Amino acid sequence: MTDSRQRPWTMQQIAAAAGVSVTTVSHTISGKRPVRPDTAERVRRLIEEFGYVPDSGAQRLKTGRSRIIGLAVPDVSHWYFGRIARGVEEAADELDYGVIVASTSNSDPRREKRYFNMLRTRLIDGLVYTASREMTPTEELVKLASKSPVVLADEAIPSLDGLPSVTSDNYVGAQDLGRHLASLGHTRAVILSGYAGLKSQIERVKGIRESFPNALVLYGDFELRSGYDLVSDLLAQDVRFTALFGCNDLMAIGAMQRLREAGIRVPEDVSVVGFDDVDMASVVTPGLTTVRQDMLEIGRRSGRLLIEGLEGRTELTSAGSVSLPVELVIRGSTATAPA
């Protein structure tokens, strides 16, 4: 192995040591042209041994691209968005791209402007963007989307309907939840929704209301505490119900905790359902009936769609949008409605 203090070799040095041209080394790295297997193996071995790293600045000058994409999420520390980020990174790695992940702090315009400038100055080639609270995009996002490659992940934004998106079939998943509880004889239901402006929440409420048209809807912020507090309000107002729909699992689990504290049994007195199938849903007692969506696959498909668009394999238009299937997962938190 080379001395750790030694500078990495240049492409020219790798070519000379392998007895091939610089072009052959370049083709071995990029995979864009065939190289004899024994030659490619020799080149890769030298690259590994002597630590050659492509000059991203030179590459950007030569091709106009950095082979790096950006991912903007509301909160990178959140379990939900962390799964999406992991999926984007997996797709990028498969296609030999890097990823810069940025937390927009729930679409803070100042933060968005900083990260979007990276795209404008070509430090990144394109952006996967996840919305936070509202369907109305920030001014910075509208400007960016008119000039640069952007794919929406998890939430479509109707006013940016020219952009491709990768989402889950929220409406069908909510329909399945409503039909499941209606089949158990429930008629009195409440819905704990996330932010009212998100398309996913509009679709979930609409899907549930197909079976429960008179369901009361309350709005929270997707967190455990939100579900807990909303149920506290319902109990304080003596609202009667036998079915509770959490439009995400965390709010549903928070609701279950508050019901338990009030001496209300789940599912004997109230059946509770969620949406997402987070890890916690299968380990709480009782296990939470929910709709499983694949956040990893949302990330993978978003990253792949963006990169394939950058490389000209597909058109980056709304025609390329994808709605991934979901799955009803029945556990112990739902049962026949009490007499």
Secondary structure, 3 states (H helix, E strand, C coil): CCCCCCCCCCHHHHHHHHCCCHHHHHHHHHCCCCCCHHHHHHHHHHHHHHCCCCCHHHHHHHHCCCCEEEEEECCCCCHHHHHHHHHHHHHHHHCCCEEEEEECCCCCHHHHHHHHHHHHCCCCCCEEECCCCCCCCCHHHHHHHCCCCEEEECCCCHHHCCCCEEEECHHHHHHHHHHHHHHCCCCCEEEEECCCCCHHHHHHHHHHHCCCCCCEEEECCCCHHHHHHHHHHHHHCCCCCCEEEECCHHHHHHHHHHHHHCCCCCCCCCEEECCECCHHHHCCCCCCEEEECCHHHHHHHHHHHHHHHHCCCCCCCHHHCEEECCEEECCCCCCCCCC
